[in-house]
Amino acid sequence: MPNRHSLFWRLVVLVAGFCLSMIWASGYVSRYIDRTSSFLSEQARDTLTGYASEAQAALQAGPEAMAQWLTVMKEREPTWLVVVDEQLQPLGGQSLSDEERQRLTFVRHYDWPMSRRYDGLPLVSVPLESTGAKLIIQLPERFRPWRNHALLTAGGVYLPLVLLSLLFCWLLYRMLVSPLDRLRRQANALRGNRLDSLLPPSIARRNDELGELGRSLEYLTQRLRDSVAQQQQLLRDLSHELRTPLSRLRVACESELSAGDMRNRTEREINSMQQLVDNTLEFAWLDSEQPRFECEPVDVAALWDLLCENACFEAGWPRERIQAQIPEGCQVLGNLNALAQAMENILRNAIRYSPAQGVVWLTANRDSDSWQLRIEDQGPGVPEAKLPVIFRPFARLSAARPGGDGFGLGLAIARSMVVMQGGAIWAENGASGLRMIIRLRSV
């Protein structure tokens, strides 16, 4: 069932309102035309009252004048007419047949409405002032009130319907076509690489399906804008980071190192540049693709032992200086490879920034339906204001954390790995150094 803000209900209201308006307008205009068309026109009434004035003058002049006027009138108006007194007796020497006398009972006043159901021409009476007599005449064809009824109906009934249809189309255009056209222009702007184009707020604030589509398109635009900006920043940072090993290689080439020392120096610099490129490509892949890892139960203690063994071997770090307090049965729901890489990056940073006799700790605490894994070193820590910065690509805090020869991508990759497993990661200053906290769902 569509929600109350759905476009469906707006269309229902619009169509229902249009149909009801059509019915009301058609009935109202039709009744108005029937009512106004049933009366004689002003010209017809003036003509008939003029005839009545002439008949009154002839009546006052005598029977001969009345007879003469009736003769002249039959030539002027080729229709049936008679002047009668109050008892409906003809005046001016005119005689009436029984059929004509019977027709006099169906006479209507000239100011009364005329019925459209009557097929013939009606008899109308026009009173002669101050005489009691009246002129009865069969209405001439040119004065018939319904003669233009079809034209009036066409103009009076169908024209409002056409106007209502235009109004309905305009409202429908304003409700659907106009927002869709703006969405089309926004999509064309994206196709033309104009990522700075913004959707009008009037669409983004809508609560219907078009508003949802607009917000999705706006999110896509913002996502593309951020992705492009991120890639450009990565290229700038990568070019900057590559200058250092290249400069060292140039200095080594210009120095008088022996062949063995030169080979060792070249291998170290090549390995550092290879690691830099690999980390950059991995982070760019995570940022653009945003893969969803398949999660499975992971034994934290077993994983930590494996990571410690590898890290100690690579860094020459004594194994006894990496300690852990992991409760029995500590299992999290995550991806083994992704979690291993995230924790390994954090562990390497902890070893790198810890003093020569420092200790790295891992503690695991149950928090409702999740586990919090805390990895803490004994380094100098990070200023509180810069804690969020360390998760950015190529973030370097070597001034605050000596020994910072990393490339600033380890924590950024770790954060992406954890988030894509449905977890969270943040940093805080502990009692003796920096503490990294990973929260993942428990099994």
Protein Blocks (a to p, Z undefined) as FASTA:
>chain_A
ZZfkbmklmmmmmmmmmmmmmmmmmmmmmmmmmmmmmpccfklmmmmmmmmmmmmmmmmn
ojklmmmmmmmmmmmmgcddddddfkopaehhiacdfklmmmmmmcccfkbccdfklmbd
cddddddehklpacdddddfklpmklmmmmmmmmmmmmmmmmmmmmmmmmmmmmmmmmmm
mmmmmmmmmmnopakbccdfklmmpcbfklmmmmmmmmmmmmmmmmmmmmmmmmmmmmmm
mmmmmmmmmmmmmmccdfklmmmmmmmmmmmmmmmmmmmmmmmmmmmnopadddddddfk
lmmmmmmmmmmmmnopafklpccdddehiacdddfklmmmmmmmmmmmmmmmpcfkbccd
dddddehjaccdddddfbebjafklmmmmmpghiackkmmghiabghlmmmmmmmmmmmn
opacdddddfklccdddddddZZ
